[in-house]
């Protein structure tokens, strides 16, 4: 499920998904909030430094790293003004 936060000034923030056409909300500015990559040992890490966040992990699977990434963004970034 896609969560969308709308500020009192009308700005919209969300973790990108294709659930809705974001362009229908107005001009969009998409930027990377993180990257999920494997390390030298084949473990996965979610680097949230683009939004002043931590590096999460290691995780044994990419899907676990993606879940942790999405949860962190929802808790710490989505509603930040």
N, CA, C and O atoms as a Tinker XYZ file with bonds, in Angstrom:
   324  protein
     1  N      0.837000   -1.174000    0.000000    73     2
     2  CA     0.000000    0.000000    0.000000    64     1     3
     3  C      0.886000    1.244000    0.000000    63     2     4     5
     4  O      1.858000    1.323000    0.752000    81     3
     5  N      0.554000    2.183000   -0.823000    73     3     6
     6  CA     1.318000    3.419000   -0.963000    64     5     7
     7  C      0.814000    4.458000    0.034000    63     6     8     9
     8  O     -0.380000    4.757000    0.077000    81     7
     9  N      1.732000    5.011000    0.838000    73     7    10
    10  CA     1.383000    6.073000    1.778000    64     9    11
    11  C      1.801000    7.408000    1.175000    63    10    12    13
    12  O      2.894000    7.544000    0.625000    81    11
    13  N      0.916000    8.385000    1.290000    73    11    14
    14  CA     1.185000    9.719000    0.770000    64    13    15
    15  C      0.994000   10.723000    1.900000    63    14    16    17
    16  O     -0.025000   10.696000    2.591000    81    15
    17  N      1.968000   11.609000    2.090000    73    15    18
    18  CA     1.867000   12.681000    3.077000    64    17    19
    19  C      1.744000   14.003000    2.327000    63    18    20    21
    20  O      2.486000   14.269000    1.382000    81    19
    21  N      0.796000   14.823000    2.764000    73    19    22
    22  CA     0.587000   16.139000    2.151000    64    21    23
    23  C      0.802000   17.194000    3.227000    63    22    24    25
    24  O      0.146000   17.169000    4.268000    81    23
    25  N      1.718000   18.118000    2.974000    73    23    26
    26  CA     2.023000   19.166000    3.943000    64    25    27
    27  C      0.947000   20.251000    3.906000    63    26    28    29
    28  O      0.195000   20.336000    2.935000    81    27
    29  N      0.861000   21.081000    4.950000    73    27    30
    30  CA    -0.097000   22.193000    4.929000    64    29    31
    31  C      0.111000   23.119000    3.726000    63    30    32    33
    32  O     -0.833000   23.761000    3.268000    81    31
    33  N      1.348000   23.189000    3.215000    73    31    34
    34  CA     1.628000   24.015000    2.049000    64    33    35
    35  C      1.264000   23.363000    0.721000    63    34    36    37
    36  O      1.396000   23.982000   -0.335000    81    35
    37  N      0.807000   22.115000    0.773000    73    35    38
    38  CA     0.378000   21.433000   -0.437000    64    37    39
    39  C      1.424000   20.538000   -1.080000    63    38    40    41
    40  O      1.155000   19.931000   -2.116000    81    39
    41  N      2.619000   20.440000   -0.485000    73    39    42
    42  CA     3.629000   19.529000   -1.023000    64    41    43
    43  C      3.240000   18.097000   -0.694000    63    42    44    45
    44  O      2.673000   17.821000    0.364000    81    43
    45  N      3.550000   17.195000   -1.608000    73    43    46
    46  CA     3.228000   15.781000   -1.443000    64    45    47
    47  C      4.524000   15.001000   -1.344000    63    46    48    49
    48  O      5.461000   15.240000   -2.105000    81    47
    49  N      4.574000   14.073000   -0.409000    73    47    50
    50  CA     5.751000   13.219000   -0.243000    64    49    51
    51  C      5.269000   11.779000   -0.144000    63    50    52    53
    52  O      4.281000   11.490000    0.531000    81    51
    53  N      5.975000   10.876000   -0.823000    73    51    54
    54  CA     5.629000    9.458000   -0.753000    64    53    55
    55  C      6.844000    8.628000   -1.130000    63    54    56    57
    56  O      7.805000    9.127000   -1.715000    81    55
    57  N      6.778000    7.359000   -0.785000    73    55    58
    58  CA     7.747000    6.391000   -1.292000    64    57    59
    59  C      7.175000    5.938000   -2.618000    63    58    60    61
    60  O      6.074000    5.390000   -2.664000    81    59
    61  N      7.910000    6.159000   -3.699000    73    59    62
    62  CA     7.400000    5.937000   -5.046000    64    61    63
    63  C      6.899000    4.516000   -5.247000    63    62    64    65
    64  O      7.544000    3.534000   -4.877000    81    63
    65  N      5.751000    4.456000   -5.834000    73    63    66
    66  CA     5.163000    3.198000   -6.298000    64    65    67
    67  C      4.295000    3.566000   -7.500000    63    66    68    69
    68  O      4.053000    4.747000   -7.752000    81    67
    69  N      3.844000    2.600000   -8.212000    73    67    70
    70  CA     3.032000    2.867000   -9.391000    64    69    71
    71  C      1.552000    2.666000   -9.108000    63    70    72    73
    72  O      0.771000    2.419000  -10.026000    81    71
    73  N      1.157000    2.771000   -7.828000    73    71    74
    74  CA    -0.241000    2.588000   -7.447000    64    73    75
    75  C     -1.143000    3.646000   -8.064000    63    74    76    77
    76  O     -2.264000    3.352000   -8.480000    81    75
    77  N     -0.645000    4.886000   -8.122000    73    75    78
    78  CA    -1.402000    5.971000   -8.737000    64    77    79
    79  C     -0.471000    6.750000   -9.654000    63    78    80    81
    80  O      0.751000    6.659000   -9.538000    81    79
    81  N     -1.056000    7.510000  -10.561000    73    79    82
    82  CA    -0.277000    8.372000  -11.446000    64    81    83
    83  C      0.027000    9.657000  -10.693000    63    82    84    85
    84  O     -0.836000   10.527000  -10.580000    81    83
    85  N      1.247000    9.785000  -10.175000    73    83    86
    86  CA     1.618000   10.946000   -9.379000    64    85    87
    87  C      1.530000   12.246000  -10.171000    63    86    88    89
    88  O      1.306000   13.304000   -9.582000    81    87
    89  N      1.698000   12.194000  -11.462000    73    87    90
    90  CA     1.604000   13.400000  -12.288000    64    89    91
    91  C      0.209000   14.019000  -12.207000    63    90    92    93
    92  O      0.045000   15.209000  -12.473000    81    91
    93  N     -0.791000   13.225000  -11.843000    73    91    94
    94  CA    -2.142000   13.754000  -11.693000    64    93    95
    95  C     -2.238000   14.731000  -10.516000    63    94    96    97
    96  O     -3.186000   15.512000  -10.432000    81    95
    97  N     -1.253000   14.687000   -9.608000    73    95    98
    98  CA    -1.240000   15.591000   -8.457000    64    97    99
    99  C     -0.593000   16.935000   -8.776000    63    98   100   101
   100  O     -0.708000   17.880000   -7.996000    81    99
   101  N      0.079000   17.024000   -9.908000    73    99   102
   102  CA     0.767000   18.254000  -10.292000    64   101   103
   103  C      2.188000   17.950000  -10.719000    63   102   104   105
   104  O      2.522000   16.805000  -11.024000    81   103
   105  N      3.023000   18.974000  -10.740000    73   103   106
   106  CA     4.423000   18.815000  -11.126000    64   105   107
   107  C      5.122000   17.902000  -10.123000    63   106   108   109
   108  O      4.994000   18.085000   -8.912000    81   107
   109  N      5.853000   16.932000  -10.628000    73   107   110
   110  CA     6.527000   15.991000   -9.724000    64   109   111
   111  C      8.029000   16.184000   -9.765000    63   110   112   113
   112  O      8.593000   16.594000  -10.779000    81   111
   113  N      8.662000   15.883000   -8.649000    73   111   114
   114  CA    10.112000   15.916000   -8.502000    64   113   115
   115  C     10.497000   14.621000   -7.816000    63   114   116   117
   116  O     10.339000   14.488000   -6.602000    81   115
   117  N     10.995000   13.675000   -8.575000    73   115   118
   118  CA    11.355000   12.372000   -8.030000    64   117   119
   119  C     12.849000   12.361000   -7.750000    63   118   120   121
   120  O     13.657000   12.725000   -8.605000    81   119
   121  N     13.210000   11.934000   -6.526000    73   119   122
   122  CA    14.629000   11.802000   -6.181000    64   121   123
   123  C     14.832000   10.540000   -5.374000    63   122   124   125
   124  O     13.930000   10.072000   -4.679000    81   123
   125  N     16.016000   10.006000   -5.476000    73   123   126
   126  CA    16.356000    8.770000   -4.768000    64   125   127
   127  C     16.501000    9.046000   -3.281000    63   126   128   129
   128  O     17.195000    9.981000   -2.882000    81   127
   129  N     15.842000    8.227000   -2.457000    73   127   130
   130  CA    15.942000    8.351000   -1.007000    64   129   131
   131  C     16.953000    7.375000   -0.436000    63   130   132   133
   132  O     17.422000    7.551000    0.689000    81   131
   133  N     17.291000    6.350000   -1.201000    73   131   134
   134  CA    18.198000    5.323000   -0.688000    64   133   135
   135  C     18.681000    4.445000   -1.835000    63   134   136   137
   136  O     18.264000    4.585000   -2.984000    81   135
   137  N     19.563000    3.549000   -1.475000    73   135   138
   138  CA    19.966000    2.512000   -2.418000    64   137   139
   139  C     20.108000    1.210000   -1.650000    63   138   140   141
   140  O     20.579000    1.199000   -0.513000    81   139
   141  N     19.704000    0.125000   -2.267000    73   139   142
   142  CA    19.817000   -1.206000   -1.675000    64   141   143
   143  C     20.775000   -1.995000   -2.546000    63   142   144   145
   144  O     20.504000   -2.260000   -3.717000    81   143
   145  N     21.903000   -2.366000   -1.950000    73   143   146
   146  CA    22.977000   -3.025000   -2.701000    64   145   147
   147  C     23.570000   -4.168000   -1.892000    63   146   148   149
   148  O     23.505000   -4.159000   -0.662000    81   147
   149  N     24.152000   -5.156000   -2.577000    73   147   150
   150  CA    24.850000   -6.230000   -1.854000    64   149   151
   151  C     26.252000   -5.784000   -1.450000    63   150   152   153
   152  O     26.859000   -4.938000   -2.106000    81   151
   153  N     26.759000   -6.365000   -0.361000    73   151   154
   154  CA    28.140000   -6.098000    0.029000    64   153   155
   155  C     29.034000   -7.232000   -0.476000    63   154   156   157
   156  O     28.562000   -8.124000   -1.181000    81   155
   157  N     30.291000   -7.203000   -0.130000    73   155   158
   158  CA    31.262000   -8.195000   -0.623000    64   157   159
   159  C     30.954000   -9.610000   -0.144000    63   158   160   161
   160  O     31.404000  -10.580000   -0.754000    81   159
   161  N     30.192000   -9.738000    0.943000    73   159   162
   162  CA    29.846000  -11.054000    1.488000    64   161   163
   163  C     28.485000  -11.551000    0.987000    63   162   164   165
   164  O     28.023000  -12.613000    1.406000    81   163
   165  N     27.846000  -10.794000    0.097000    73   163   166
   166  CA    26.551000  -11.197000   -0.437000    64   165   167
   167  C     25.381000  -10.835000    0.464000    63   166   168   169
   168  O     24.260000  -11.292000    0.243000    81   167
   169  N     25.636000  -10.022000    1.471000    73   167   170
   170  CA    24.575000   -9.523000    2.338000    64   169   171
   171  C     24.052000   -8.210000    1.747000    63   170   172   173
   172  O     24.755000   -7.552000    0.980000    81   171
   173  N     22.839000   -7.835000    2.097000    73   171   174
   174  CA    22.211000   -6.644000    1.527000    64   173   175
   175  C     22.109000   -5.535000    2.550000    63   174   176   177
   176  O     21.812000   -5.779000    3.720000    81   175
   177  N     22.358000   -4.303000    2.102000    73   175   178
   178  CA    22.279000   -3.118000    2.963000    64   177   179
   179  C     21.442000   -2.054000    2.270000    63   178   180   181
   180  O     21.485000   -1.896000    1.050000    81   179
   181  N     20.680000   -1.329000    3.082000    73   179   182
   182  CA    19.882000   -0.204000    2.586000    64   181   183
   183  C     20.550000    1.070000    3.086000    63   182   184   185
   184  O     20.568000    1.334000    4.288000    81   183
   185  N     21.089000    1.844000    2.184000    73   183   186
   186  CA    21.787000    3.089000    2.514000    64   185   187
   187  C     20.818000    4.253000    2.354000    63   186   188   189
   188  O     20.438000    4.605000    1.237000    81   187
   189  N     20.424000    4.845000    3.469000    73   187   190
   190  CA    19.456000    5.933000    3.471000    64   189   191
   191  C     20.124000    7.293000    3.622000    63   190   192   193
   192  O     19.464000    8.262000    3.998000    81   191
   193  N     21.405000    7.384000    3.340000    73   191   194
   194  CA    22.124000    8.650000    3.495000    64   193   195
   195  C     21.579000    9.781000    2.622000    63   194   196   197
   196  O     21.714000   10.939000    3.017000    81   195
   197  N     20.967000    9.519000    1.451000    73   195   198
   198  CA    20.418000   10.645000    0.679000    64   197   199
   199  C     19.333000   11.437000    1.419000    63   198   200   201
   200  O     19.064000   12.586000    1.070000    81   199
   201  N     18.707000   10.831000    2.438000    73   199   202
   202  CA    17.703000   11.532000    3.246000    64   201   203
   203  C     18.181000   11.668000    4.695000    63   202   204   205
   204  O     17.374000   11.726000    5.622000    81   203
   205  N     19.507000   11.719000    4.875000    73   203   206
   206  CA    20.139000   11.870000    6.193000    64   205   207
   207  C     19.792000   10.726000    7.140000    63   206   208   209
   208  O     19.636000   10.927000    8.344000    81   207
   209  N     19.674000    9.530000    6.582000    73   207   210
   210  CA    19.363000    8.352000    7.380000    64   209   211
   211  C     20.554000    7.434000    7.522000    63   210   212   213
   212  O     21.637000    7.730000    7.017000    81   211
   213  N     20.360000    6.315000    8.209000    73   211   214
   214  CA    21.425000    5.357000    8.462000    64   213   215
   215  C     21.603000    4.352000    7.317000    63   214   216   217
   216  O     20.865000    4.369000    6.332000    81   215
   217  N     22.582000    3.494000    7.472000    73   215   218
   218  CA    22.724000    2.317000    6.621000    64   217   219
   219  C     22.135000    1.162000    7.421000    63   218   220   221
   220  O     22.590000    0.872000    8.528000    81   219
   221  N     21.129000    0.507000    6.865000    73   219   222
   222  CA    20.465000   -0.603000    7.540000    64   221   223
   223  C     21.029000   -1.922000    7.043000    63   222   224   225
   224  O     21.364000   -2.063000    5.867000    81   223
   225  N     21.129000   -2.876000    7.939000    73   223   226
   226  CA    21.603000   -4.201000    7.553000    64   225   227
   227  C     22.824000   -4.603000    8.335000    63   226   228   229
   228  O     23.259000   -3.905000    9.251000    81   227
   229  N     23.356000   -5.710000    7.970000    73   227   230
   230  CA    23.133000   -6.508000    6.756000    64   229   231
   231  C     21.894000   -7.396000    6.870000    63   230   232   233
   232  O     21.464000   -7.774000    7.959000    81   231
   233  N     21.342000   -7.712000    5.699000    73   231   234
   234  CA    20.194000   -8.604000    5.572000    64   233   235
   235  C     20.588000   -9.743000    4.634000    63   234   236   237
   236  O     21.343000   -9.528000    3.685000    81   235
   237  N     20.089000  -10.945000    4.888000    73   235   238
   238  CA    20.446000  -12.071000    4.021000    64   237   239
   239  C     19.826000  -12.004000    2.634000    63   238   240   241
   240  O     20.349000  -12.599000    1.692000    81   239
   241  N     18.708000  -11.279000    2.497000    73   239   242
   242  CA    18.056000  -11.190000    1.190000    64   241   243
   243  C     17.755000   -9.740000    0.837000    63   242   244   245
   244  O     17.606000   -8.893000    1.718000    81   243
   245  N     17.667000   -9.469000   -0.446000    73   243   246
   246  CA    17.331000   -8.133000   -0.928000    64   245   247
   247  C     15.938000   -7.735000   -0.475000    63   246   248   249
   248  O     15.708000   -6.586000   -0.098000    81   247
   249  N     15.001000   -8.685000   -0.509000    73   247   250
   250  CA    13.623000   -8.361000   -0.123000    64   249   251
   251  C     13.546000   -7.920000    1.335000    63   250   252   253
   252  O     12.742000   -7.045000    1.657000    81   251
   253  N     14.346000   -8.490000    2.218000    73   251   254
   254  CA    14.363000   -8.053000    3.613000    64   253   255
   255  C     14.917000   -6.632000    3.730000    63   254   256   257
   256  O     14.422000   -5.832000    4.524000    81   255
   257  N     15.930000   -6.328000    2.949000    73   255   258
   258  CA    16.494000   -4.972000    2.953000    64   257   259
   259  C     15.484000   -3.973000    2.422000    63   258   260   261
   260  O     15.395000   -2.860000    2.941000    81   259
   261  N     14.719000   -4.338000    1.398000    73   259   262
   262  CA    13.699000   -3.445000    0.848000    64   261   263
   263  C     12.584000   -3.180000    1.850000    63   262   264   265
   264  O     12.084000   -2.060000    1.944000    81   263
   265  N     12.198000   -4.199000    2.591000    73   263   266
   266  CA    11.168000   -4.019000    3.624000    64   265   267
   267  C     11.669000   -3.071000    4.701000    63   266   268   269
   268  O     10.952000   -2.158000    5.110000    81   267
   269  N     12.901000   -3.283000    5.165000    73   267   270
   270  CA    13.474000   -2.409000    6.195000    64   269   271
   271  C     13.590000   -0.975000    5.689000    63   270   272   273
   272  O     13.313000   -0.029000    6.426000    81   271
   273  N     13.995000   -0.815000    4.443000    73   271   274
   274  CA    14.105000    0.507000    3.826000    64   273   275
   275  C     12.749000    1.211000    3.827000    63   274   276   277
   276  O     12.652000    2.365000    4.246000    81   275
   277  N     11.714000    0.534000    3.366000    73   275   278
   278  CA    10.378000    1.110000    3.279000    64   277   279
   279  C      9.843000    1.461000    4.665000    63   278   280   281
   280  O      9.246000    2.521000    4.852000    81   279
   281  N     10.055000    0.572000    5.638000    73   279   282
   282  CA     9.603000    0.846000    7.008000    64   281   283
   283  C     10.317000    2.053000    7.597000    63   282   284   285
   284  O      9.683000    2.889000    8.240000    81   283
   285  N     11.633000    2.160000    7.388000    73   283   286
   286  CA    12.373000    3.313000    7.922000    64   285   287
   287  C     11.871000    4.602000    7.288000    63   286   288   289
   288  O     11.652000    5.592000    7.987000    81   287
   289  N     11.690000    4.601000    5.984000    73   287   290
   290  CA    11.207000    5.801000    5.310000    64   289   291
   291  C      9.826000    6.204000    5.824000    63   290   292   293
   292  O      9.569000    7.391000    6.024000    81   291
   293  N      8.941000    5.244000    6.040000    73   291   294
   294  CA     7.602000    5.553000    6.542000    64   293   295
   295  C      7.657000    6.145000    7.946000    63   294   296   297
   296  O      6.900000    7.065000    8.256000    81   295
   297  N      8.543000    5.630000    8.799000    73   295   298
   298  CA     8.626000    6.090000   10.180000    64   297   299
   299  C      9.402000    7.383000   10.363000    63   298   300   301
   300  O      9.060000    8.190000   11.227000    81   299
   301  N     10.444000    7.592000    9.561000    73   299   302
   302  CA    11.378000    8.700000    9.838000    64   301   303
   303  C     11.424000    9.784000    8.777000    63   302   304   305
   304  O     11.928000   10.875000    9.047000    81   303
   305  N     10.919000    9.524000    7.586000    73   303   306
   306  CA    11.077000   10.488000    6.503000    64   305   307
   307  C      9.753000   10.992000    5.938000    63   306   308   309
   308  O      9.625000   12.173000    5.618000    81   307
   309  N      8.788000   10.122000    5.817000    73   307   310
   310  CA     7.561000   10.444000    5.092000    64   309   311
   311  C      6.857000   11.696000    5.624000    63   310   312   313
   312  O      6.441000   12.547000    4.839000    81   311
   313  N      6.721000   11.814000    6.918000    73   311   314
   314  CA     5.982000   12.932000    7.500000    64   313   315
   315  C      6.872000   14.054000    7.997000    63   314   316   317
   316  O      6.399000   14.966000    8.676000    81   315
   317  N      8.143000   14.000000    7.672000    73   315   318
   318  CA     9.062000   15.087000    8.054000    64   317   319
   319  C      8.770000   16.320000    7.217000    63   318   320   321
   320  O      8.588000   16.223000    6.004000    81   319
   321  N      8.726000   17.466000    7.852000    73   319   322
   322  CA     8.460000   18.701000    7.104000    64   321   323
   323  C      9.694000   19.571000    7.077000    63   322   324
   324  O      9.673000   20.656000    6.494000    81   323
